[in-house]
Amino acid sequence: MSTDEEPLEAGYDAALMRRLLAYLRPYRWFAILAVLLLLAMSGLALVGPRLTQYALDVAIPKRDAGLLTTLAAAYLVALLLEFACEYGQAVLTSWIGQRVMGDLRLQIFVHLQRLSIPFFDRNPVGRLMTRVTSDVETLNELFSSGIVTVFGDVFTLVAIMAMLLVMDWQLALVAFGVIPLVLLTASVFRIRVRDAFRDIRTRLARLNSYLQEQLSGMRVVQLFGRQEASAKRFAGINRDHLEAHLRSITIYAVFFPVVELLTSVALAAILFYGGLRSLHGTLTVGVLAAFIQLTRRFFQPLQDLSEKYNLLQSAMASSERVFRLLDEPVTVLEPLKPRGLPRPVRGEVRFEGVWFRYGGGGAAPTASAASPPGSPLAAVPADGWVLRDVSFTARPGQTVALVGHTGAGKTTIISLLLRFYEPQRGHITLDGVDIRELSTDELRAAIGFVQQDLFLFTGDILRNLTLDAPITPEQAWAAAARVGADRFIARLPAGYAHVLGERGQSLSVGERQLLSFARALALDPRILVLDEATSSVDAEAEAQIQRALAELMQGRTSLVVAHRLSTVLHADEILVLHHGQIREQGTHRDLLARGGLYERLYRLQMSPSSGGA
């Protein structure tokens, strides 16, 4: 799957900023305090130039040492107060930024857990990791050093402009003469800066996705000697990321010096025009000195806003992606008023005319002229459907096996029962209740699922058995003992406290599969679903599991997806799927006697050349 990012909307979106600011609401009083501290800083920044003017125009001409000392002391106090305000503001904004980002990360994680499996089918893990880490960290910078400080910069600009106009409006107009050029420069670079940061995020997501995939599959890479080819491809992706960063640096390196140059032009113009007026006696030296100080302070917020603008562009690109993720709809919806299962749960599973295709938008099947009259295929197109009009019933206590070639639709049936996906047509019921009317928590609590793709979490074995569910250690130990997992657990150095590595790689495939059995059985479910559950264990381990399952399946509804037919010979009913349809169903003996598809599959597997038992 491609790891490229989806195209984002062009232009500045004020709605994004309003949505970002909404995250400040729980901390609004701290944000208000931070803004007040910034306003105090801005006011204190005006004190120095006014004291300088008074010293040059009054204290020095009068040779009043006492007044000069008082003015210097006042200047020092103003600087100390400004430092205290700046310190408090920096601590507050950083605290707010960290709190907001903690909330946002938690919201993203909770939303990811609610999203349906089709979303994860089409989105690489590396891209999602970029959302939770890099993109959120960019927004953290915006909250920590961007949004709040912008208020202070804007207030400082307004206050300095007002003071300059009050002191001498003519000289103020000279200082303001370069502002249109600053705004023009900002508008010229605005789109380029945003595109550059967007480019960086796209390439970073691609880099993370490729890195995650290669590290997860390192055994395969080394096994087939693809290290050099993998490194070359990584070098290309890494080079793209580097070039994107260099482009942003180039834009920044041009933008910021241009603002600095315009500041110098403004100072030169003030010095020239103000100096001429001082020579003619229409402007005092103190006013000129104060103007120079205030003009430097005036362009400092402009430069700071220019820098914050780059941060804003990066944050806008990141927020688009973060909010696009948060706006991703949950396709498997919880019912508004969920029904409860009848008590006690009997475990009857019924599929009624179920049609399904991956990526289907929910449209009902339509007639196809290519299908023969009377055929089930007459109601659907020839391509795209994974399941076609599937109907069967697994009664309480029955074991129903699903067999067929790879791609026949066996695992899809299990995924629909667990509501990982929704069928486009038909109904699935549990004890007579449509599963779409049940909460997913209640539905899945009734089902113990052992999947073909084993997954164990980093942590000790006991936690992997309970997954932090309200299960006592005794229940977990009993479940492990019933499937025979306690034997190898007892040989581990710390037993049930033994800490597993990532995905349980320190265990054999068979041992991981035994833990998956114990985990599914620990909650004592009414329905057992086994998806190729014994495909990776040796004959001895499989025989042990089969003995345990024979006892555990008593009184339970069991759905068993099996590739090896030897594992389902004693099933109460076997469904033979072919191209998404149930072509045959019955017991092992009945299907063999029928001499159809199942009989051919069985003889193919049992023949000596196939390696079957």
C-alpha positions in Angstrom: 0.0 0.0 0.0 1.2 3.5 -0.8 2.3 5.5 2.1 1.8 8.8 0.4 -0.4 11.3 2.2 -3.8 12.3 1.0 -3.9 15.7 -0.8 -4.8 18.5 1.6 -6.9 21.6 1.1 -5.0 24.6 -0.1 -5.1 27.9 1.6 -5.4 29.0 5.2 -8.4 27.6 7.0 -9.6 29.7 10.0 -11.8 26.9 11.1 -8.7 24.8 11.8 -7.4 27.5 14.1 -10.7 27.8 15.9 -10.7 24.1 16.4 -7.2 24.2 17.8 -8.1 27.0 20.1 -11.0 24.9 21.5 -8.4 22.7 23.1 -7.4 25.6 25.3 -10.9 25.8 26.9 -10.1 23.5 29.9 -7.0 25.7 30.6 -8.5 29.0 29.7 -7.7 30.7 33.1 -4.1 29.7 32.8 -4.0 31.0 29.2 -5.6 34.3 30.3 -3.0 34.6 33.0 -0.3 33.9 30.4 -1.7 36.6 28.1 -1.9 39.1 31.0 1.8 38.4 31.8 2.6 39.0 28.1 0.6 42.3 28.1 2.6 43.3 31.2 5.8 42.5 29.4 4.7 44.6 26.4 3.9 47.5 28.7 7.2 47.2 30.5 9.1 47.2 27.2 7.8 50.7 26.6 9.2 52.0 29.9 12.9 52.0 28.9 12.6 54.2 25.8 10.5 56.8 27.7 13.1 56.8 30.6 15.9 57.2 28.0 14.1 60.2 26.4 13.6 61.8 29.8 17.2 61.3 30.8 18.6 62.8 27.6 16.1 65.7 27.4 15.8 66.6 31.1 18.2 65.0 33.6 21.5 65.4 31.5 20.9 69.0 30.3 20.0 70.0 33.9 23.0 68.0 35.2 20.7 66.5 37.8 22.6 63.4 39.1 19.8 62.5 41.5 17.2 62.4 38.8 19.5 60.4 36.5 20.1 57.9 39.3 16.3 57.6 39.9 15.7 57.0 36.2 18.5 54.4 36.0 17.0 52.6 39.0 13.5 52.7 37.5 15.0 51.3 34.3 16.6 48.4 36.3 13.3 47.7 38.1 11.4 47.6 34.8 13.9 45.1 33.4 13.6 42.9 36.4 9.8 43.0 36.3 10.0 42.2 32.6 12.2 39.2 33.3 9.8 37.9 36.0 6.8 38.3 33.6 8.7 36.5 30.8 9.7 33.6 33.1 6.1 33.2 34.4 4.7 33.4 30.8 7.2 30.8 29.5 6.4 28.3 32.3 2.7 28.8 31.9 2.7 28.4 28.1 4.9 25.3 28.2 2.6 23.8 30.9 -0.5 24.6 28.8 1.1 23.2 25.6 2.0 19.9 27.3 -1.4 19.5 28.9 -3.2 20.2 25.6 -1.0 17.8 23.7 -1.6 15.1 26.3 -5.3 15.6 25.8 -5.0 15.5 22.0 -2.8 12.3 22.0 -5.3 10.6 24.3 -8.2 11.7 22.0 -6.4 10.3 18.9 -5.5 7.0 20.6 -9.1 6.5 21.9 -10.4 7.4 18.4 -8.0 4.9 16.7 -9.3 2.2 19.0 -12.9 2.9 17.9 -12.1 3.0 14.2 -13.1 -0.1 12.2 -10.7 -2.6 10.7 -11.2 -1.4 7.1 -9.5 1.9 8.1 -6.4 0.0 9.3 -6.4 -2.1 6.1 -5.7 1.0 4.0 -3.6 3.1 6.4 0.0 2.0 7.2 1.1 2.0 10.8 3.9 4.4 10.1 1.5 7.1 8.9 -0.6 6.7 12.0 2.5 6.9 14.2 3.4 10.2 12.5 0.0 11.6 13.5 0.4 10.7 17.2 4.0 11.7 17.5 5.5 14.2 15.0 2.3 16.0 14.0 1.1 16.4 17.6 4.6 17.6 18.7 4.4 20.3 16.0 1.1 21.4 17.5 2.7 21.3 21.0 5.2 23.9 19.7 2.4 26.0 18.5 0.6 26.0 21.8 3.9 26.3 23.9 5.5 29.2 21.9 3.0 30.3 19.3 -0.6 31.1 20.0 -0.2 32.9 23.3 2.9 34.8 22.4 1.2 36.1 19.3 -1.2 38.1 21.5 1.7 39.7 23.2 3.4 40.5 19.9 0.3 42.0 18.5 -0.3 44.1 21.6 3.4 45.3 21.6 3.0 46.4 18.0 -0.2 48.3 18.7 1.3 49.9 21.9 4.5 50.9 20.2 2.7 52.3 17.1 0.5 54.4 19.4 3.4 55.7 21.4 5.4 56.6 18.2 2.4 58.5 16.9 2.0 60.4 20.1 5.7 61.3 20.4 6.0 62.5 16.8 3.6 61.4 14.1 5.8 62.5 11.2 8.8 60.5 12.3 6.3 57.6 13.0 5.2 57.6 9.4 8.8 57.3 8.3 9.2 54.2 10.6 6.0 52.7 9.2 7.0 53.2 5.6 8.6 49.7 5.3 5.5 47.9 6.8 3.9 47.4 3.4 7.1 45.8 2.1 7.1 43.5 5.2 3.5 42.4 4.5 4.3 41.9 0.8 7.3 39.7 1.7 5.2 37.6 4.0 2.5 37.2 1.3 5.0 36.1 -1.3 6.5 33.4 0.9 3.3 32.3 2.6 2.2 29.6 0.2 5.8 28.3 -0.3 6.4 28.0 3.4 3.2 26.1 4.0 3.8 23.8 1.0 7.4 23.1 2.3 6.2 22.0 5.7 3.4 19.9 4.2 6.0 18.3 2.1 8.2 17.5 5.1 5.2 15.8 6.9 4.4 13.7 3.9 8.0 12.5 3.6 8.3 11.9 7.3 5.2 9.7 7.3 6.6 7.8 4.3 9.9 7.4 6.2 8.2 6.2 9.4 6.0 3.8 7.5 8.9 2.2 5.6 11.1 2.0 8.7 8.3 0.3 10.7 7.7 -2.2 7.9 11.4 -3.1 7.4 12.1 -3.5 11.1 9.0 -5.7 11.6 10.1 -7.8 8.7 13.8 -7.8 9.4 14.0 -11.6 9.6 12.6 -11.9 6.0 15.0 -9.1 4.8 18.0 -10.9 6.2 16.8 -14.4 5.2 16.5 -13.3 1.5 19.7 -11.1 1.6 17.8 -7.9 0.8 19.7 -5.7 3.1 21.5 -3.8 0.4 18.3 -3.3 -1.7 16.4 -2.3 1.4 19.1 0.2 2.4 19.1 1.7 -1.1 15.4 2.3 -1.0 15.6 3.7 2.5 18.4 6.0 1.3 16.1 7.3 -1.4 13.2 8.0 1.0 15.6 9.5 3.5 17.1 11.8 0.7 13.6 13.0 -0.2 13.0 13.9 3.4 16.3 15.7 3.6 15.6 17.6 0.4 12.2 18.7 1.8 13.9 20.0 4.9 16.5 21.8 2.9 13.8 23.5 0.8 12.1 24.8 3.9 15.5 26.0 5.3 16.1 27.9 2.1 12.7 29.6 2.2 13.3 30.5 5.9 16.9 31.7 5.2 15.5 34.2 2.6 12.4 35.3 4.5 13.9 36.2 7.8 16.9 38.2 6.5 14.6 40.2 4.3 12.6 41.3 7.3 15.9 42.1 9.1 17.0 44.2 6.1 13.8 46.1 6.1 14.3 46.8 9.8 17.7 48.3 9.0 16.2 50.4 6.2 13.6 51.8 8.7 16.3 52.6 11.3 18.4 54.3 8.6 15.4 56.4 7.5 14.6 57.4 11.1 18.2 58.4 11.8 18.5 60.4 8.6 15.1 62.2 8.9 15.3 62.6 12.7 18.9 63.8 12.5 18.0 66.5 10.1 15.2 67.7 12.3 17.4 67.6 15.3 19.9 69.9 13.5 17.1 72.3 12.8 15.9 72.2 16.4 12.5 70.7 15.7 13.2 67.4 17.3 15.1 66.7 20.6 17.9 64.1 20.8 15.9 62.3 23.5 12.9 61.8 21.2 15.2 60.5 18.5 17.0 58.1 20.8 13.6 56.9 22.1 12.4 56.5 18.5 15.4 54.3 17.6 14.8 52.1 20.7 11.1 51.8 20.1 11.6 51.1 16.4 14.0 48.2 17.2 11.4 46.9 19.6 8.7 47.5 17.0 10.4 45.3 14.4 11.3 42.6 17.0 7.6 41.4 17.2 7.4 41.6 13.4 10.4 39.3 13.2 9.0 37.1 15.9 5.7 37.0 14.0 7.5 36.0 10.9 9.1 33.1 12.8 5.8 32.2 14.3 4.3 32.3 10.8 6.6 29.5 9.8 5.5 27.6 12.9 1.9 28.4 12.1 2.3 26.9 8.6 3.8 23.7 10.0 1.0 23.5 12.6 -1.7 24.1 9.9 -0.3 21.2 7.8 -0.1 19.0 10.9 -3.5 20.0 12.2 -5.1 19.2 8.8 -3.8 15.6 9.1 -4.6 15.2 12.8 -8.2 16.5 12.4 -8.7 14.4 9.2 -7.8 11.4 11.4 -10.1 12.5 14.2 -12.9 13.1 11.6 -12.5 9.6 10.1 -15.9 8.0 10.5 -16.5 4.8 12.4 -17.9 2.5 9.7 -19.1 -0.2 12.2 -21.5 1.9 14.3 -22.7 1.2 17.8 -26.5 1.0 18.0 -28.2 4.0 19.5 -30.3 1.8 21.8 -28.4 -1.5 22.0 -30.4 -4.6 22.8 -29.2 -7.2 25.3 -28.8 -10.9 24.6 -31.3 -13.2 26.1 -30.0 -14.8 29.3 -28.5 -17.2 29.6 -26.7 -16.9 26.3 -27.3 -20.0 24.2 -24.8 -19.3 21.4 -26.9 -19.8 18.2 -25.3 -18.1 15.2 -27.3 -17.6 12.1 -26.3 -16.1 8.7 -29.2 -15.2 6.5 -28.5 -14.3 2.9 -25.3 -12.5 3.6 -23.5 -10.7 0.7 -20.1 -8.9 1.2 -17.3 -7.3 -0.7 -14.3 -5.4 0.6 -14.6 -1.7 -0.1 -18.3 -2.0 -0.9 -20.3 1.0 -0.2 -23.3 -0.8 1.0 -25.0 -1.1 -2.4 -27.2 -4.1 -2.7 -26.3 -6.6 -5.4 -27.8 -6.2 -8.8 -28.7 -8.6 -11.5 -26.1 -9.8 -14.0 -27.0 -10.8 -17.5 -24.0 -13.2 -17.6 -25.4 -15.4 -14.8 -27.6 -18.4 -15.7 -31.3 -18.2 -14.8 -32.0 -19.6 -11.4 -28.4 -19.3 -10.2 -27.6 -17.4 -7.0 -25.2 -15.4 -9.1 -28.0 -14.1 -11.2 -28.6 -11.4 -8.6 -25.0 -10.0 -8.4 -22.2 -8.8 -10.6 -19.6 -11.4 -11.6 -16.7 -9.6 -9.8 -16.0 -8.2 -6.4 -18.2 -10.2 -4.1 -16.3 -12.2 -1.5 -19.5 -13.7 -0.1 -22.6 -14.4 -2.1 -25.9 -15.2 -0.4 -24.3 -17.2 2.5 -26.9 -18.8 4.8 -26.3 -21.3 7.6 -27.0 -21.9 11.3 -24.7 -23.0 14.0 -26.9 -24.3 16.8 -26.0 -24.2 20.5 -23.3 -26.8 21.3 -22.6 -27.5 17.6 -19.2 -27.5 16.0 -19.4 -26.0 12.5 -16.3 -26.2 10.3 -15.6 -23.9 7.3 -13.4 -25.4 4.7 -12.4 -24.5 1.2 -9.5 -23.2 -1.0 -7.6 -20.0 0.0 -9.8 -17.0 -0.8 -13.1 -18.9 -0.6 -14.4 -16.5 2.1 -13.9 -18.5 5.3 -12.0 -15.9 7.3 -14.4 -13.2 6.0 -17.3 -15.0 7.6 -15.6 -14.9 11.0 -14.7 -11.2 10.5 -18.4 -10.4 9.8 -19.5 -12.3 12.9 -17.1 -10.3 15.0 -18.3 -7.1 13.3 -14.9 -6.1 12.0 -16.8 -5.4 8.8 -20.5 -4.9 7.9 -22.2 -7.0 5.1 -23.7 -5.1 2.2 -26.8 -7.3 2.4 -28.3 -9.9 4.7 -28.4 -10.4 8.5 -26.3 -12.1 11.1 -28.0 -13.0 14.3 -26.9 -14.3 17.7 -29.6 -16.0 19.7 -32.1 -14.4 17.4 -30.8 -10.8 17.8 -29.3 -9.0 14.9 -25.7 -8.4 15.9 -26.0 -4.8 14.6 -28.5 -4.2 17.5 -25.9 -5.5 20.0 -23.1 -3.4 21.4 -19.7 -4.6 20.2 -18.6 -5.2 23.7 -21.5 -7.6 24.5 -21.1 -9.3 21.1 -17.4 -9.9 21.5 -17.6 -10.8 25.1 -19.7 -13.8 24.1 -17.0 -15.0 21.6 -13.6 -16.5 22.3 -11.5 -15.9 19.2 -8.2 -17.5 18.3 -6.9 -16.0 15.1 -4.4 -17.3 12.5 -2.2 -14.2 12.8 -0.9 -14.5 16.4 -0.3 -11.4 18.4 1.2 -11.1 21.9 1.9 -7.9 23.7 5.1 -6.8 25.4 4.7 -7.7 29.0 4.5 -10.8 31.3 2.6 -13.9 30.3 -0.2 -13.4 32.9 -1.0 -10.0 31.4 -1.1 -11.5 27.9 -3.6 -14.1 29.2 -5.9 -11.5 30.9 -5.3 -8.4 28.8 -6.2 -6.5 32.0 -9.7 -7.9 31.9 -11.4 -8.6 35.3 -10.0 -12.2 35.4 -8.4 -13.6 38.4 -4.9 -15.2 38.1 -6.5 -18.5 39.1 -8.9 -18.3 36.0 -5.9 -17.5 33.8 -3.9 -20.4 35.2 -6.8 -22.8 34.7 -7.3 -21.7 31.1 -3.6 -22.3 30.4 -3.7 -25.7 32.1 -6.7 -26.8 30.0 -4.8 -26.2 26.7 -1.5 -27.5 28.0 0.3 -24.1 28.0 1.2 -24.5 31.7 3.8 -27.1 30.8 6.1 -24.7 28.9 5.2 -21.8 31.1 6.5 -23.8 34.1 9.9 -24.2 32.3 10.3 -20.4 31.9 12.6 -18.6 34.5 9.8 -16.6 36.0 6.8 -18.7 35.1 3.7 -16.6 34.5 5.7 -13.4 35.4 8.1 -14.1 32.5 8.3 -10.9 30.4 7.8 -11.4 26.7 9.6 -9.4 24.0 7.8 -7.6 21.2 5.1 -9.9 19.7 6.4 -12.7 21.9 9.3 -13.5 19.6 11.1 -15.3 22.4 8.5 -18.1 22.2 8.1 -20.7 19.5 5.1 -20.4 17.1 3.4 -23.3 18.8 3.9 -21.8 22.3 2.4 -18.5 21.2 -0.5 -20.3 19.7 -1.1 -22.1 23.0 -1.2 -18.8 24.8 -3.7 -17.5 22.3 -5.9 -20.5 23.1 -5.6 -19.9 26.8 -6.4 -16.1 26.3 -9.5 -16.9 24.4 -10.7 -19.5 26.9 -10.0 -17.5 30.1 -13.3 -15.6 29.8 -15.3 -18.8 29.4 -17.1 -17.7 26.2 -20.3 -19.3 24.9 -18.9 -19.3 21.3 -15.5 -20.4 20.2 -14.1 -19.2 16.9 -10.9 -20.8 15.7 -9.4 -19.3 12.5 -6.7 -21.8 11.3 -5.8 -22.1 15.0 -3.7 -25.2 14.7 -1.9 -24.4 11.5 1.5 -23.7 13.0 1.8 -26.4 15.7 3.4 -29.8 15.4 1.5 -33.0 15.4 2.0 -33.7 19.2 0.9 -30.1 20.2 -2.0 -30.4 17.8 -3.2 -33.6 19.4 -2.9 -32.1 22.8 -4.9 -29.0 21.7 -7.5 -31.2 20.0 -8.0 -33.2 23.3 -8.4 -29.9 25.2 -10.8 -28.5 22.6 -12.9 -31.6 22.6 -13.7 -31.0 26.3 -14.0 -27.2 26.0 -16.4 -27.4 23.0 -18.9 -29.4 25.0 -22.0 -27.2 25.3 -20.4 -24.4 23.3 -21.1 -23.2 19.7 -17.8 -23.6 17.8 -16.9 -22.2 14.4 -13.7 -23.6 13.1 -11.9 -22.3 10.0 -9.6 -25.1 8.8 -7.2 -25.6 6.0 -6.2 -29.1 7.1 -9.3 -31.2 6.9 -7.9 -33.7 9.4 -8.7 -31.2 12.2 -12.5 -31.1 11.5 -13.4 -34.7 10.8 -15.6 -34.8 13.9 -17.4 -31.5 13.3 -21.2 -31.7 13.5 -21.5 -29.9 10.2 -18.9 -28.9 7.5 -19.6 -26.0 5.2 -17.6 -26.2 1.9 -17.1 -22.7 0.5 -16.1 -22.0 -3.1 -15.8 -18.5 -4.6 -17.9 -17.0 -1.7 -20.7 -19.5 -1.9 -21.6 -22.5 0.3 -21.4 -25.3 -2.3 -21.8 -28.3 0.1 -22.7 -28.9 3.7 -23.0 -31.9 5.9 -21.0 -34.3 8.0 -17.6 -35.6 7.0 -19.1 -39.0 6.1 -22.0 -37.5 4.2 -19.7 -35.2 2.1 -17.3 -38.0 1.3 -20.2 -40.2 0.1 -21.5 -37.3 -2.0 -18.3 -37.4 -4.1 -18.2 -33.6 -4.7 -15.8 -30.8 -4.0 -15.2 -31.8 -0.4 -14.3 -35.3 -1.4 -11.7 -34.0 -4.0 -10.2 -31.7 -1.3 -10.0 -34.5 1.2 -8.4 -37.0 -1.2 -5.9 -34.3 -2.4 -4.8 -33.6 1.2 -4.7 -37.3 2.3 -2.7 -38.5 -0.8 0.9 -39.4 0.1 2.3 -36.9 -2.3 0.5 -34.1 -0.5 2.2 -34.8 2.8 -1.2 -35.2 4.5 -1.9 -37.6 7.3 
